[in-house]
Amino acid sequence: MSTTSREIHLVKRPEGLPTLDDFAMVETQVADPGEGEVLVRNLYMSVDPAMRPRMSVGQELNEAMGGGALGRVEKSRNPAFREGDLVTNRFGFREVFTSEGRGLQVLHPEPGLPLTVHMGPLGGTGFTAYGGLLHIGQLKDGEQVYVSTAAGAVGSMAAQIAKIHGCYVVGSTGSDEKVRWLEEEAGLDKGINYKTAPIRQTLKAATPKGIDVYFDNVGGDHLDAALASMNSLGRVAVCGMISGYNEAGSRTAVRNLSNIIYGRINLRGFVAPDFMHLYDQFKSDMAGWLKDGRVKYQETIYDGIGNAPAAMVGLMQGANNGKMLVKLAD
Amino acid sequence: MSTTSREIHLVKRPEGLPTLDDFAMVETQVADPGEGEVLVRNLYMSVDPAMRPRMSVGQELNEAMGGGALGRVEKSRNPAFREGDLVTNRFGFREVFTSEGRGLQVLHPEPGLPLTVHMGPLGGTGFTAYGGLLHIGQLKDGEQVYVSTAAGAVGSMAAQIAKIHGCYVVGSTGSDEKVRWLEEEAGLDKGINYKTAPIRQTLKAATPKGIDVYFDNVGGDHLDAALASMNSLGRVAVCGMISGYNEAGSRTAVRNLSNIIYGRINLRGFVAPDFMHLYDQFKSDMAGWLKDGRVKYQETIYDGIGNAPAAMVGLMQGANNGKMLVKLAD
């Protein structure tokens, strides 16, 4: 016996912004699990900015686009998994797959919170923000903080964690509606719309005491603007550089990097595995913040695997509020 | 009574490379020291790449160009200084000055070494290399190291300190003659001439095991080339970005900075006061290395204050071998 699945393959490397034509949906038959295997049906797929550079380098063509997902074990011939177990995985844009269990983590959902928080604030997204800010950025209470893509999945978490630490927090985003969310819902001190005025001037005006920590998701002109306002011994936690992901060659030109010399600025790229020692503390902190409403979150959920390419394209154009997900099944 | 002195003033902010016209020599009369003051005659003035960005921002026009110097106390009415004391100072391009003593440090020359080593390898120049590599760059024995402007004052020290720590060391420079010095005198594993082939390719070929620590004096294309070869968790100690000093606005465009994310690279700007706790260890280590010949150094000495502008212009064009100095008196 076998199960019908559909996958979204990358069939072309995008030049500039990805388009729907870069993807194709492919129907496959997934054989029943053999001894030691499980069969998993994905419920939600994550759509992340970091997938874009992998579309240029790393992701194989004509294979399912890799990425984070949350599924449920439908059949198990592996004693480590029971039918009905929820499992997070990195097998990406596909409905059903079998696995020997490597790369599957059983998820025990936090009671009292929606399941999707594990794909966002209480998952890798939130953990990236938490460790990036506290471990990589070495945030101290009461510092001056700037977060770019502050209404995005990671940025909105970083900005609110900084607020909880008593910081003055400025966030940049791409629409007035998102600015309102930042100021009125997420409680930031100041939101700025980088599309309506040059980021360098608006950021300078919004940070009268300079910037001690910049949580960077954008690079390029946003990083240049931040460097022009950084305080001495400031830290830049470099989580992403989305500004460069869609340029030819996925490059970002930064022009005033020499500011880091006299300011003795530390720029540090990171990925979440760099601070796994903080994971338990993160889960406990964030679950509490979500339950008592101190951390707000948004999610944009596209329905059905056929909409995964549109979700990816939309993410690159800022169509999302907060975490971008694709829902596949209940 | 008074003493005649000459000073080199910055009279124009350079656009691009500095020219002789950006400077003027001005004769002044320096009054005898008052109570609590000393009168100092400079013996040597230091000519540093870091002076260039200050010519655009920081240095006042129509005042003596600031910078490091070594002088001798000629008259003292301050009990902290005796006539004949050697004093390092930051009063820059001038022959004679009076001071209340602030910013003057009495120098006790290291026996058995020429006086000028205190302006180079055994002075701020060497200390910048030492702390930049060991403290900021967190160098570990046996690592893969790349140093730019490796035949320059700071670079040549950084490269040789890395060799003493058992590292594989590649240095880039701007002439075949300097490449020979790096390989044959300074003992580097590989010297590359960035003017005869694209730095990105030559650096890649010269670093088969990648780069763990890049000691950056150049920025721009050299930093881009290094980022393309950095190993995971690599460190970039950013000492200078000379490539950008002479562009309009003193800017350096770096295009593939996003490499730091997945490589989890740490870029850190620094100045020597960041690691003063290493100073005594540095003096002891470096004096030993110089005496036993493990560290070689070069210096290019222009004669007379009138040649200070030419020394500055020459430095920016790579006319120096090692430390660039102007000699004023014996």
Interface residues (C-beta under 8 A of the other chain):
Chain A: P53 G219 L223 V238 C239 G240 M241 G244 Y245 S250 R251 T252 A253 V254 R255 N256 L257 S258 N259 I260 I261 Y262 G263 R264 I265 N266 L267 R268 G269 F270 V271 D274
Chain B: P53 G219 L223 V238 C239 G240 M241 G244 Y245 S250 R251 T252 A253 V254 R255 N256 L257 S258 N259 I260 I261 Y262 G263 R264 I265 N266 L267 R268 G269 F270 V271 D274
